[in-house]
Amino acid sequence: MIPPIADRFVAGESAAEVLEHVSRLNGRNVGAIINLLGEHYGERPPVRSDAAEYRALAGDISRSNLDACLSVKPSQLGLDLGEDVFREELEGVVDAAAEHDVFVWIDMEDHTTTDATLDAFEALAHEYDGGVGVCVQANLKRTRTDLERLADVPGKIRFVKGAYDEPAAIAYTDSERVNREYEALLEYAFEHFHDGPTIAVGSHDDRMLERAIALHDEYGTDVEFQLLMGVREQRQYDLAAEYDVYQYVPYGGRWLSYFSRRVMERKENLRFALRAVLGR
């Protein structure tokens, strides 16, 4: 059982718990991006197990008539075992999801996975008529070139700043430089993505949210906003009054490391955890 201190950020350990959370979200006009926690598997059995759970979850979402999609990590679906394993398991998940009209997001991990992830996205986006999305990271110097490549690919692209500690030779390491690059990438996408992927703004930063809204008003390009469970949830509900909003909702037994990252990355999250521990 997930303790109360962590259940702000993780929806539960079971599929039933996460679907209950999604139902409540939908009642606030917010959709869900469901992620079964797990990554960097060095053996095939947990890869097969997680892939099977995603396939079953697609059916659960459809039968429950929920506004929800799936989000998978490449290393969760076997990329550490080989790109062929990853592509096989990912296509199995996407195929099952497509049968139930459920969208699938492919998360982006560190820079060593970027080529394999984008290659898989591009192939499946065409094969499944835009039923998949991928994440790009503003801190990577290559991302502008990647966007030019993907500008006419169907599906969706999520823009994030980047959470991995990448080498300075391939990534921007200064936070303000990353912010400027994020804004520049948004500007490129809103100007060029009219007939390509939908833009998904994955940020809690008001500067980025407001810039995206201004660009949407200027260009009319499709946009949705994606924010994490447990972080600025009132902002999510406020945005949902006018825009498509999705909350990234993790669940599963491997919740401790994810919870630890969420607590340490923002001061307000750390304060929340300390108040919970102290009973205040």
Backbone hydrogen bonds, N-H to C=O, Kabsch-Sander energy under -0.5 kcal/mol:
donor,donor_aa,acceptor,acceptor_aa,energy
6,A,3,P,-1.8
7,D,3,P,-1.4
9,F,6,A,-1.9
10,V,6,A,-1.3
11,A,250,P,-2.8
18,V,14,S,-1.9
19,L,15,A,-2.3
20,E,16,A,-1.7
21,H,17,E,-1.9
22,V,18,V,-2.4
23,S,19,L,-2.2
24,R,20,E,-1.8
25,L,21,H,-2.3
26,N,22,V,-2.9
27,G,23,S,-1.3
28,R,24,R,-0.5
28,R,25,L,-2.1
29,N,26,N,-1.8
30,V,25,L,-1.9
31,G,245,V,-2.7
32,A,67,D,-1.4
33,I,247,Q,-2.9
34,I,32,A,-0.6
34,I,69,C,-3.0
35,N,249,V,-2.4
37,L,35,N,-0.7
37,L,251,Y,-3.0
41,Y,75,S,-1.6
47,V,43,E,-0.7
48,R,44,R,-2.6
49,S,45,P,-2.4
50,D,46,P,-2.5
51,A,47,V,-2.4
52,A,48,R,-2.3
53,E,49,S,-2.0
54,Y,50,D,-2.3
55,R,51,A,-2.2
56,A,52,A,-2.2
57,L,53,E,-2.5
58,A,54,Y,-2.0
59,G,55,R,-1.2
60,D,56,A,-1.9
61,I,57,L,-2.7
62,S,58,A,-2.0
63,R,59,G,-2.7
64,S,60,D,-2.0
65,N,61,I,-0.6
65,N,62,S,-1.0
66,L,61,I,-1.9
68,A,66,L,-1.3
69,C,32,A,-2.2
70,L,103,F,-2.5
71,S,34,I,-2.3
72,V,105,W,-2.6
76,Q,73,K,-0.7
77,L,73,K,-1.5
78,G,75,S,-0.8
79,L,74,P,-2.1
81,L,78,G,-1.5
82,G,78,G,-0.7
82,G,79,L,-1.0
86,F,82,G,-2.1
87,R,83,E,-2.6
88,E,84,D,-2.0
89,E,85,V,-2.6
90,L,86,F,-2.8
91,E,87,R,-2.3
92,G,88,E,-1.6
93,V,89,E,-1.9
94,V,90,L,-2.9
95,D,91,E,-2.7
96,A,92,G,-1.9
97,A,93,V,-2.6
98,A,94,V,-2.6
99,E,95,D,-1.6
100,H,96,A,-0.8
100,H,97,A,-0.9
101,D,98,A,-1.4
102,V,97,A,-2.5
104,V,131,G,-1.8
105,W,70,L,-3.4
106,I,133,G,-2.4
107,D,72,V,-3.0
107,D,105,W,-0.6
113,T,110,D,-2.3
114,T,111,H,-1.0
117,T,113,T,-2.3
118,L,114,T,-2.8
119,D,115,D,-2.5
120,A,116,A,-1.9
121,F,117,T,-2.4
122,E,118,L,-2.7
123,A,119,D,-2.1
124,L,120,A,-2.5
125,A,121,F,-3.0
126,H,122,E,-1.4
127,E,123,A,-2.1
128,Y,124,L,-2.9
129,D,126,H,-1.0
130,G,125,A,-3.3
131,G,128,Y,-0.9
133,G,104,V,-2.1
134,V,156,K,-1.8
135,C,106,I,-1.2
136,V,158,R,-3.0
138,A,160,V,-2.9
139,N,161,K,-1.5
140,L,137,Q,-1.2
141,K,170,I,-2.5
143,T,140,L,-1.4
145,T,142,R,-0.6
146,D,142,R,-1.9
147,L,143,T,-2.5
148,E,144,R,-1.8
149,R,145,T,-1.7
150,L,146,D,-1.7
151,A,147,L,-1.0
153,V,150,L,-1.9
156,K,132,V,-1.2
157,I,198,T,-2.6
158,R,134,V,-2.8
159,F,200,A,-3.0
160,V,136,V,-2.3
160,V,158,R,-0.6
166,E,164,Y,-1.5
170,I,167,P,-1.6
171,A,167,P,-1.2
172,Y,139,N,-3.1
178,V,174,D,-2.2
179,N,175,S,-2.3
180,R,176,E,-2.3
181,E,177,R,-2.1
182,Y,178,V,-2.7
183,E,179,N,-2.3
184,A,180,R,-2.2
185,L,181,E,-2.6
186,L,182,Y,-2.3
187,E,183,E,-2.5
188,Y,184,A,-2.2
189,A,185,L,-2.5
190,F,186,L,-3.0
191,E,187,E,-1.7
192,H,188,Y,-2.0
193,F,189,A,-2.6
196,G,193,F,-1.2
198,T,155,G,-2.5
199,I,222,D,-1.4
200,A,157,I,-2.7
201,V,199,I,-0.5
201,V,224,E,-2.9
202,G,159,F,-2.1
202,G,200,A,-0.9
203,S,201,V,-1.1
203,S,226,Q,-0.6
206,D,204,H,-0.6
208,M,205,D,-0.7
209,L,205,D,-2.4
210,E,206,D,-2.9
211,R,207,R,-1.6
212,A,208,M,-2.3
213,I,209,L,-2.1
214,A,210,E,-2.3
215,L,211,R,-2.3
216,H,212,A,-2.5
217,D,213,I,-2.4
218,E,214,A,-1.8
219,Y,215,L,-3.0
220,G,216,H,-2.5
224,E,199,I,-2.0
225,F,244,D,-2.7
226,Q,201,V,-2.7
227,L,246,Y,-2.0
229,M,248,Y,-2.1
231,V,228,L,-1.6
232,R,230,G,-0.5
236,Q,232,R,-1.4
237,Y,233,E,-2.1
238,D,234,Q,-2.3
239,L,235,R,-2.4
240,A,236,Q,-2.1
241,A,237,Y,-0.5
241,A,238,D,-1.1
242,E,239,L,-2.0
243,Y,239,L,-2.6
244,D,223,V,-0.6
246,Y,225,F,-3.0
247,Q,31,G,-2.5
248,Y,227,L,-2.8
249,V,33,I,-3.2
249,V,247,Q,-0.7
251,Y,35,N,-2.0
252,G,12,G,-2.7
255,W,253,G,-0.9
259,F,255,W,-2.7
260,S,256,L,-2.2
261,R,257,S,-1.8
262,R,258,Y,-2.1
263,V,259,F,-2.3
264,M,260,S,-1.9
265,E,261,R,-1.5
266,R,262,R,-0.7
270,L,266,R,-1.9
271,R,267,K,-2.5
272,F,268,E,-2.0
273,A,269,N,-2.2
274,L,270,L,-2.4
275,R,271,R,-2.4
276,A,272,F,-2.1
277,V,273,A,-2.2
278,L,274,L,-2.4
279,G,275,R,-0.9
280,R,275,R,-2.5
